Amino acid sequence: MLKRYINVAFAPRFAQIGLGVWMFATCYLWERYPNPTMLVAFAGALVGTFALMSLVDSRVRYANVFMGILLMGEGIFVHQYFPFCRIHDVVVGALILLVSFVPNPDMTGTELDLGRDSSHH
């Protein structure tokens, strides 16, 4: 039961990891100018990393607020070969931003409580 709860409760973090991997992958799926390509690749890698870190410490998820805003700004202000890239980056950046505000569940008192001392049962 706890494992199923964890899968659902941490779905926003897993979604952010997926969005980060997607942003990184899209750098190489369609043609972009070099600077936006590097920015989006770097941002995608950081989004995934911050989301993974926020599984342990929920406060880290707020770093993805900045990353979402950065990606939205890149989509709005940076010229791309294809207009689709701009729209895509704004939409995915907005999703990253919104999911960043979803808190992690309170795991206090469960077997996944990382703050407990395992030497005292």
C-alpha positions as CSV (number, residue, x, y, z in Angstrom):
1,M,0.0,0.0,0.0
2,L,2.8,2.4,0.9
3,K,4.6,1.8,-2.4
4,R,1.4,2.6,-4.4
5,Y,1.0,5.8,-2.3
6,I,4.6,6.8,-3.0
7,N,4.1,6.3,-6.8
8,V,1.1,8.6,-6.8
9,A,2.3,11.1,-4.2
10,F,5.6,11.7,-6.0
11,A,4.1,11.8,-9.5
12,P,4.8,15.6,-9.8
13,R,8.5,15.0,-9.2
14,F,8.5,12.1,-11.7
15,A,6.7,14.3,-14.2
16,Q,9.4,17.0,-13.7
17,I,12.1,14.4,-14.3
18,G,10.4,13.4,-17.5
19,L,10.0,17.0,-18.6
20,G,13.7,17.6,-17.9
21,V,14.7,14.6,-20.0
22,W,12.3,15.7,-22.7
23,M,13.7,19.2,-22.9
24,F,17.2,17.8,-23.1
25,A,16.2,15.4,-25.9
26,T,14.4,18.0,-27.9
27,C,17.6,19.9,-28.4
28,Y,18.6,17.2,-30.8
29,L,15.2,16.4,-32.3
30,W,14.8,19.5,-34.4
31,E,17.1,22.2,-35.6
32,R,17.9,25.1,-33.3
33,Y,20.5,27.8,-33.3
34,P,23.5,26.8,-31.2
35,N,23.0,29.1,-28.2
36,P,19.4,28.1,-27.5
37,T,20.3,24.5,-28.0
38,M,22.9,24.7,-25.2
39,L,20.6,26.7,-23.0
40,V,17.7,24.2,-23.4
41,A,20.0,21.2,-23.0
42,F,21.5,22.7,-19.8
43,A,18.1,23.7,-18.5
44,G,16.6,20.2,-19.2
45,A,19.5,18.5,-17.4
46,L,19.1,20.8,-14.4
47,V,15.3,20.4,-14.3
48,G,15.7,16.6,-14.1
49,T,18.5,16.9,-11.5
50,F,16.6,19.3,-9.3
51,A,13.4,17.1,-9.5
52,L,15.4,14.0,-8.5
53,M,17.0,15.9,-5.6
54,S,13.6,17.2,-4.5
55,L,12.5,13.6,-3.9
56,V,14.7,13.8,-0.8
57,D,14.3,17.5,0.1
58,S,11.1,19.1,-1.1
59,R,12.6,22.6,-1.0
60,V,14.8,21.9,-4.0
61,R,11.8,21.8,-6.2
62,Y,11.7,25.6,-6.1
63,A,14.9,25.7,-8.2
64,N,12.7,24.5,-11.0
65,V,10.6,27.6,-10.6
66,F,13.6,29.6,-12.0
67,M,14.2,26.9,-14.7
68,G,10.6,27.1,-15.8
69,I,10.7,30.9,-16.0
70,L,14.1,30.7,-17.9
71,L,12.6,28.3,-20.5
72,M,9.5,30.4,-20.9
73,G,11.7,33.5,-21.4
74,E,13.9,31.7,-23.9
75,G,10.8,30.7,-25.8
76,I,9.5,34.2,-25.9
77,F,12.6,36.2,-26.5
78,V,15.1,34.0,-28.3
79,H,14.8,33.6,-32.1
80,Q,14.5,30.0,-33.4
81,Y,14.6,28.4,-36.8
82,F,11.1,27.1,-36.3
83,P,8.2,28.9,-34.5
84,F,7.2,25.5,-33.0
85,C,10.4,25.5,-30.9
86,R,9.4,28.8,-29.3
87,I,5.8,27.6,-28.5
88,H,7.1,24.3,-27.3
89,D,9.6,25.9,-24.9
90,V,7.0,28.2,-23.5
91,V,4.5,25.4,-22.9
92,V,7.0,23.0,-21.3
93,G,8.5,25.8,-19.2
94,A,5.0,26.7,-17.9
95,L,4.4,23.0,-17.0
96,I,7.7,22.8,-15.2
97,L,6.9,26.1,-13.4
98,L,3.4,24.9,-12.3
99,V,4.5,21.4,-11.2
100,S,7.2,23.1,-9.1
101,F,4.5,24.4,-6.8
102,V,3.0,21.0,-6.0
103,P,4.4,19.9,-2.6
104,N,5.8,16.5,-1.8
105,P,3.8,14.4,0.6
106,D,4.6,14.4,4.3
107,M,6.4,11.2,5.0
108,T,7.0,11.8,8.7
109,G,6.5,8.6,10.7
110,T,6.6,6.2,7.7
111,E,9.4,3.8,6.8
112,L,10.6,6.4,4.3
113,D,11.1,9.1,6.9
114,L,14.7,10.0,6.1
115,G,15.0,12.0,9.4
116,R,14.6,9.0,11.7
117,D,17.5,7.3,13.5
118,S,17.6,3.7,12.3
119,S,19.6,2.6,15.4
120,H,16.6,3.1,17.7
121,H,13.7,0.9,16.9
